[in-house]
Amino acid sequence: MGILFAAIVVLGFPSLRAIFFGMAIFCAFKDHTSKGNKVMWFLLFLGTSAIGSTVYYFAVYRGYIKRKSASDAGRESLPHLTC
């Protein structure tokens, strides 16, 4: 039981930090919502740490990735003209 707990701790803390900082950086630089919305998310990040970051990932970031991949796929389907 102790080995399982140690493995979760060793793998869990770095991944929680990665999601926290990754979503905070995305929110600050890539998210084009209002400043009030960004402040609300940052307060959620700081208040709940990894839980708020995970909620942001599913609520905002995944939608951004889906929209971006759909727009990239639309561009790839256009015929390329060469001169």
C-alpha positions in Angstrom: 0.0 0.0 0.0 2.9 2.4 0.8 4.5 1.8 -2.6 1.3 2.6 -4.4 0.9 5.8 -2.4 4.5 6.8 -3.0 4.1 6.2 -6.8 1.0 8.4 -6.9 2.8 11.1 -5.0 5.9 10.9 -7.2 3.9 11.0 -10.4 1.0 13.1 -9.2 2.7 16.3 -7.9 4.7 17.1 -11.1 1.6 16.5 -13.3 -0.5 18.7 -11.1 2.1 21.5 -11.3 2.3 21.0 -15.1 -1.5 21.3 -15.6 -1.6 24.3 -13.2 1.1 26.3 -14.9 0.1 25.2 -18.4 -3.5 26.3 -18.0 -2.4 29.6 -16.3 0.0 30.4 -19.1 -2.7 29.6 -21.7 -5.2 31.7 -19.9 -2.9 34.7 -19.7 -1.5 34.6 -23.2 -3.7 32.7 -25.6 -7.3 33.0 -24.2 -8.9 36.0 -25.8 -11.8 36.4 -23.4 -12.5 39.4 -21.3 -10.1 40.5 -18.5 -12.9 39.9 -15.9 -13.2 36.3 -17.1 -9.5 35.8 -16.9 -9.4 37.2 -13.4 -12.2 34.8 -12.4 -10.3 31.8 -13.8 -7.0 32.9 -12.0 -8.9 33.2 -8.7 -10.2 29.7 -9.3 -6.7 28.5 -10.1 -5.2 30.1 -7.0 -8.1 29.0 -4.7 -8.3 25.4 -5.8 -5.0 24.8 -7.5 -5.1 21.6 -9.7 -8.9 21.2 -9.5 -9.5 24.7 -11.0 -6.9 24.1 -13.6 -8.5 20.8 -14.6 -11.9 22.4 -14.8 -10.4 25.1 -17.0 -8.9 22.5 -19.2 -12.2 20.8 -19.8 -14.3 24.0 -20.0 -12.1 26.3 -22.1 -8.9 24.7 -23.4 -10.4 21.7 -25.0 -12.9 23.9 -26.9 -10.0 26.0 -28.1 -8.1 23.0 -29.4 -11.3 21.6 -31.1 -11.9 24.9 -32.9 -8.3 25.2 -33.9 -8.0 21.7 -35.3 -11.3 22.2 -37.2 -10.1 25.4 -38.7 -6.8 23.8 -39.6 -8.6 20.9 -41.2 -10.7 23.3 -43.2 -7.6 25.0 -44.6 -6.0 21.6 -45.5 -9.0 20.6 -47.5 -8.7 23.6 -49.8 -6.9 22.9 -53.0 -3.3 24.3 -53.2 -2.6 26.4 -56.2 1.0 26.4 -57.5 2.4 28.9 -59.9 
